[in-house]
Amino acid sequence: MLNAEIAARRQTTIARGVGMQTQIYAAKARNAEVWDVEGTRYIDFAAGIAVVNTGHCHPKIMEAVKTQVEAFTHTCHQVLPYENYIALGERLNALVPGDFDKRTTFVTTGAEAVENAIKIARAHTGRNAVIAFGGGFHGRTFMGMSLTGKVQPYKAGFGAMMPDVFHVPFPIALYGQSTEDAMAGIEKLFKADLDPSRVAAIIFEPVQGEGGFNPAPTEFVRAVRELCDKHGIVMIADEIQTGFARTGTLFAMEQHGIAADLVTMAKGLAGGLPLAAVTGRAEIMDAANPGGLGGTYGGNPLGIAAAHAVLDVIEEENLCDRANELGSRLRQRLESIRATTPELAEVRGPGFMVAAEFTTADGKAPNADLVNRIRTEALERKLILLTCGVNGNVIRFLAPLTIDEGHFAEALDILEESITAAKAA
């Protein structure tokens, strides 16, 4: 079977709105390697968009899922509960930053986690309004779209967004947007359009994902925390892409020494199985009435079993340290490339959540064309890369934290070759 044959079938079968970055149809994957249906092998620097932080088909995770499959696959926790659901909640309550009593609820996707975090914040505060940030990404449901600070392709053509959602600038030094600018945007909002006593929550990503891997400065996180405390607003950290060792700590918020009231998580939580969660202050989490939270597949037994194994692997294989080591080496290589590539404007990101932003050589305009050429050149050399950023001019690097040393070195060589070839094209 050929990739092109399957792609032709897809054209007449799958909705056009489901975008694709490649036409590589996967047949097998192990750790950081993927083989397509034609038998071609690729190095995966996407990891399912930061999902398989522990690598494709990690033996410990596969064994945990196999054991659970042989026991039962689904009962719906709201009907017939199971102990490992409770145990995972206990683990997350202990691991999520914050020295206070916590509660957890499990759902299926990151967008669901965000939706439920907003529901919980509204139930706790009795307020409606939510503040989010430009460039942020929080999902494709209507509330998720509304919170997302990027129109194309997420909001275009879908009509009116949810009411009472407001956006302010996110601090990005490269764009001349400071913490002071972000906080001034909120204060301007409070003076012109929104009584702070109507605000239920402020939601942000500790490192913006789709927005371009823009890390939130600690002074910004601290300022948001102080503002939330002043006005009784629930602070929500969206750790869906940053969570589970990707940034060099289990959660990115640990690096700021500040706890959010609610934390949303998904992606890397279950090593490739659909599982998401919201963990937060007990008094806030318990605001919703019984039946107000949940879902048929929320906390599916297979995902729960996988998540326990993921947490074990992160601890046993020291993946937080590994993320810092790999990220440091990647940043060093990119900085060496940057020395001879004026188009490479900035290398950024904590741990192994690294991005490279490209502009025109004079630094005056984003250079999405060059980024797409680099991605295409890398793909031809069998390295899978992802792009991101509001202007589409950022390459994000999301290889599994378990990547083999030889494969990592091979990928860095391919990356440098691809940048050189793209510049010459």
Secondary structure, DSSP 8 states (H G I E B T S, - for coil): --HHHHHHHHHTTS-TTS--S----EEEEEBTEEEETT--EEEESSHHHHT-TT-BT-HHHHHHHHHHHHH-S---TTTS--HHHHHHHHHHHHHSS-SS-EEEEEESSHHHHHHHHHHHHHHHH---EEEEETT----SSHHHHHH-S--TTTTTTS----SSEEEE---BGGGTB-HHHHHHHHHHHHHHT--GGGEEEEEE-SB-TTTT--B--HHHHHHHHHHHHHHT-EEEEE-TTTTTTTTSSSSGGGGGT---SEEEE-GGGGTTS--EEEEEEHHHHTTS-TTSS--TTTT-HHHHHHHHHHHHHHHHTTHHHHHHHHHHHHHHHHHHHHTT-TTEEEEE-STT-EEEEEB-TTSSSB-HHHHHHHHHHHHHTTEE-EEESTTS-EEEE---TT--HHHHHHHHHHHHHHHHHHHH-
